[in-house]
Amino acid sequence: MIRGDAFQSFLDAALVAFDRHATDIRARNSVMQLFSQLETPGVQRDDAPPKRLPVCERFLASALENAATKPSLERMISCFRELEPLIVWRWRSSYDSSASDNFLMSHANGMIVGPGGLEDRKDVWLGVTLMAPHVRYPDHDHPPEETYLVMSEGEFKQAEGEWFAPGIGGSFYNTPGIKHAMRSGSKPLLALWALRADGQSH
C-alpha cells in the first residue's frame, strides 16, 4: 500500500507530538508500539467522500488556531490542516443521559486510522474529536488502552475521579475498559486519541 504525502506527513508529525507530550510510561509504551505498527501501511480508503459536519464549519478553524499557539504542536497542526479535507467527520452513533442536551449537533469525530478511516484497519485507531463550547461528551468505555493528546482547553474525567484540565499539549492515558468523558468550556475542545487494539468507537 502507498500512502499519500499529506497522510504520511501527518503520521510523522503526530509521532513527534505524542513523543514530546506523552509522559506517562504506559502511554509512551502504547504510543511507540502503535506507531511501530503504523510502519506497515493498511488499506487506503477511497470509497467514502470527505464530509464535514456543521460543528466543523463553525469551530474547527478557531480550535486549530488555538492549538497552533503551542510551538511543539505547530508542525502537527499544519499537517492536519492539509489532511483534514479528506476526513469523513461523523456523529457518535449512540449516547446516554450523561451527555449534554446539545451534544448531538455540537460534536464530530474524525477517524484518521481505524475502521472506516482514511486508512481502514482494526489493529490501530488514530482519530480526532471536536466539540463546540459548553458540550459534555457522554461517559463511555472500550477494551483498548488509549492515549489522548489534547489540543485545546477543556476538561476530562476518568472513572469516578474529578474533572481535570490537561491544557494545550497535555496528554493522559486511559487504562483498558475505564469509563471516561470530556467537556468543553467557553472554547471549542479538540483532542487526538490513539488506541492500539480492536474496540468500540468514540
Number of C-alpha atoms within 10 A of each C-alpha: 8 10 14 10 12 15 19 17 19 22 21 14 20 22 17 15 19 26 14 14 19 22 14 13 10 16 24 19 11 20 22 14 13 20 19 11 14 16 10 9 14 20 15 17 13 11 8 12 10 13 15 17 16 14 18 20 10 13 20 21 12 14 22 20 15 17 24 20 14 15 11 17 22 17 18 23 23 16 20 19 15 15 19 18 13 19 19 20 25 16 16 15 8 9 14 10 8 13 17 15 11 13 20 18 14 24 27 25 23 23 24 25 25 24 19 17 23 25 22 19 18 16 18 24 26 24 20 20 20 24 30 26 17 17 25 23 25 21 18 19 21 20 15 21 21 24 25 25 25 26 28 27 23 26 19 19 16 19 14 9 9 9 14 12 16 18 14 21 23 18 23 20 21 20 18 14 15 17 16 19 18 22 23 21 15 11 18 26 29 27 24 21 19 25 26 22 17 17 19 11 15 22
